[in-house]
Amino acid sequence: MIEKKLENTSIHYWINDTKGGSAIIFLHPAFANHTCFDTQLDYFKDFRVITIDLIGHGKSIGKGTIKDTAIYINQIMETEKIDKINLVGISIGAILVQDFANKYPDKVSSLTCIGGYDTNNFDKNLQKGNTKQQIKMMLKAIFSIKAFAKDNKKISAYTKEAQDKFYNMNLEFKKSSFKYLSTLSKLVNKYKTQKRDYPLLIGVGQYDNDMAKKASVIWHESEPNSEYIEFSGAGHIVNMDTPEQFNKVLKKVIR
């Protein structure tokens, strides 16, 4: 993978040297970075693969806002001369790829959202059950990123291998980067869902929390042409817990 910095931004991204073929961009969950998708790189080596450090994560520290991620993706596509792209998002990555699909529907080849929810029709009452836990986790992070990472790995990943890797990524997340996440709410219930001319895959891990499971099912039921899958043996970050299953399922969606 070749590391690049998007001109006039703080965004760092990585792209392989495959020429031609379909393009895929992977967006990672909060508190992680582009290495979240290391287990996808070899499997999809025949595609043009792009991974990115979201603003406030990894090397993408500086001026910018996470709500402008769709604009950054579009700039990357223009830089790399990509007309259409397969979007894959995990957790907040799933929120951000939906925003791109809302803003640039003609540039979407497929949309895969794992551990997310329908940002265009989200019932905020679903979130109430998780609010206390989220506040507790935020307070823990303020006092100790290490303690936060220790708890967050158990919430996010199911297998020991995925937990250990996610823990190390969390340790690199800076306390000052929490400010970058504050604009995510501005992407919720902002657009009306239009007819999709591309495949939509909605996924969730077997051991993800109840809210994520319920939100995924509700979304799938509201879009009958979507595909829904619950990944067995996986937590929230499905691609890290069960990479082989995830890769095979995703490959069927790629256009």
Residue pairs with C-beta under 8 A, 6 or more apart in sequence:
1 14
1 15
1 16
1 41
1 49
1 51
2 14
2 15
2 16
2 17
3 12
3 13
3 14
4 12
4 13
4 14
4 15
4 79
5 11
5 12
5 13
6 12
6 13
6 72
6 75
6 76
6 79
7 75
7 79
9 63
9 64
9 72
9 75
10 55
10 60
10 61
10 62
10 63
10 64
11 52
11 53
11 55
11 60
11 64
11 72
11 76
12 34
12 52
12 53
12 58
12 59
12 60
13 34
13 50
13 51
13 52
13 53
13 76
14 34
14 50
14 51
14 52
15 48
15 49
15 50
15 80
16 41
16 45
16 48
16 49
18 45
18 46
18 47
18 48
18 49
19 48
20 48
21 46
21 47
21 48
22 47
22 48
22 86
22 109
22 254
22 255
23 47
23 48
23 49
23 50
23 77
23 80
23 82
23 84
23 85
23 86
23 109
24 44
24 47
24 48
24 49
24 50
24 85
24 86
24 88
24 254
25 49
25 50
25 51
25 52
25 73
25 76
25 85
25 86
25 87
25 88
25 97
26 34
26 36
26 37
26 40
26 49
26 50
26 51
26 52
26 88
26 89
26 90
26 93
27 52
27 54
27 69
27 87
27 88
27 89
27 90
27 92
27 93
27 94
27 96
27 97
28 34
28 36
28 37
28 51
28 52
28 53
28 54
28 57
28 90
28 93
29 36
29 90
29 91
29 92
29 93
29 115
29 156
29 236
29 237
30 57
30 91
30 92
30 181
31 57
31 149
31 152
31 169
31 170
31 173
32 57
32 166
32 169
32 170
32 173
32 237
33 53
33 57
33 58
33 59
33 169
33 172
34 51
34 52
34 53
34 58
35 51
35 165
35 169
36 90
36 166
36 169
36 237
36 239
36 240
37 51
37 239
39 239
39 240
39 243
39 247
40 49
40 239
40 243
40 246
40 247
40 250
41 49
41 51
43 243
43 247
43 251
44 247
44 251
44 254
47 86
47 254
48 80
48 82
50 76
50 80
50 85
52 60
52 72
52 73
52 76
53 59
53 60
54 60
54 66
54 69
54 92
54 93
54 96
54 180
55 61
55 62
55 64
55 65
55 66
55 68
55 69
55 72
55 180
56 66
56 174
56 177
56 179
56 180
56 181
57 173
57 177
57 180
58 172
61 174
61 177
64 72
64 180
65 180
65 183
66 92
66 96
66 180
66 181
66 183
66 184
67 99
67 183
67 184
67 186
67 187
69 96
69 99
69 100
70 96
70 99
70 100
70 102
70 103
70 104
71 103
73 85
73 100
74 100
74 103
74 104
74 107
76 82
77 83
77 85
77 107
83 107
84 106
84 107
84 108
84 109
85 107
85 108
85 109
86 109
86 110
86 112
86 253
86 254
86 255
87 97
87 100
87 101
87 108
87 110
87 111
87 112
88 97
88 112
88 114
88 250
89 95
89 96
89 97
89 98
89 112
89 113
89 114
89 116
90 114
90 115
90 116
90 236
90 237
90 238
90 239
91 114
91 115
91 116
91 156
91 236
91 237
92 116
92 181
92 184
93 116
94 113
94 114
94 115
94 116
94 117
95 116
95 117
95 119
95 184
95 187
95 188
96 187
97 111
97 112
97 113
98 111
98 113
98 116
98 118
98 119
98 120
98 187
99 119
99 187
100 107
100 108
101 108
101 111
101 196
102 119
102 120
102 190
102 191
105 194
105 196
105 197
108 198
109 198
109 254
109 255
110 198
110 199
110 200
110 201
110 253
110 254
110 255
111 196
111 198
111 199
111 200
111 201
112 200
112 201
112 203
112 250
112 253
113 200
113 201
113 202
113 203
114 203
114 204
114 205
114 238
114 239
114 246
115 203
115 204
115 205
115 208
115 212
115 216
115 236
115 237
115 238
116 202
116 212
116 215
116 216
117 126
117 212
117 215
117 216
117 218
117 219
118 193
118 215
118 218
118 219
118 222
118 223
119 187
119 188
119 189
119 190
119 191
120 189
120 190
120 191
120 192
120 193
121 189
121 193
121 219
121 222
122 188
122 189
122 215
123 218
124 188
126 211
126 214
126 215
127 211
129 210
129 211
130 209
130 211
137 148
137 151
137 152
137 155
138 178
140 147
140 148
140 151
141 147
141 148
141 175
141 178
142 175
145 170
145 171
145 173
145 175
146 171
148 170
149 167
149 170
149 171
149 173
150 167
152 166
152 167
152 170
153 163
153 164
153 166
153 167
153 170
154 163
155 209
155 235
155 236
156 163
156 166
156 235
156 236
156 237
157 163
157 165
157 166
157 235
157 236
157 237
157 240
157 241
158 205
158 206
158 207
158 233
158 234
158 235
158 241
159 233
159 234
159 235
159 240
159 241
159 242
161 240
162 235
162 237
162 240
162 241
165 240
166 237
166 240
193 223
196 223
196 225
198 255
199 227
199 253
199 255
200 223
200 225
200 226
200 227
201 226
201 227
201 228
201 229
201 249
201 250
201 253
202 216
202 219
202 220
202 226
202 227
202 228
202 229
203 216
203 228
203 229
203 230
203 231
203 238
203 249
204 212
204 213
204 216
204 229
204 230
204 231
204 238
205 212
205 230
205 231
205 234
205 235
205 236
205 237
205 238
205 241
205 242
206 230
206 231
206 232
206 233
206 234
207 233
207 234
207 235
208 234
208 235
208 236
209 236
212 236
213 230
216 228
217 228
219 226
220 226
220 227
220 228
227 253
229 249
231 238
231 241
231 242
231 245
231 246
231 249
232 242
232 245
233 241
233 242
233 245
234 241
234 242
234 245
234 246
235 241
238 246
239 246
239 247
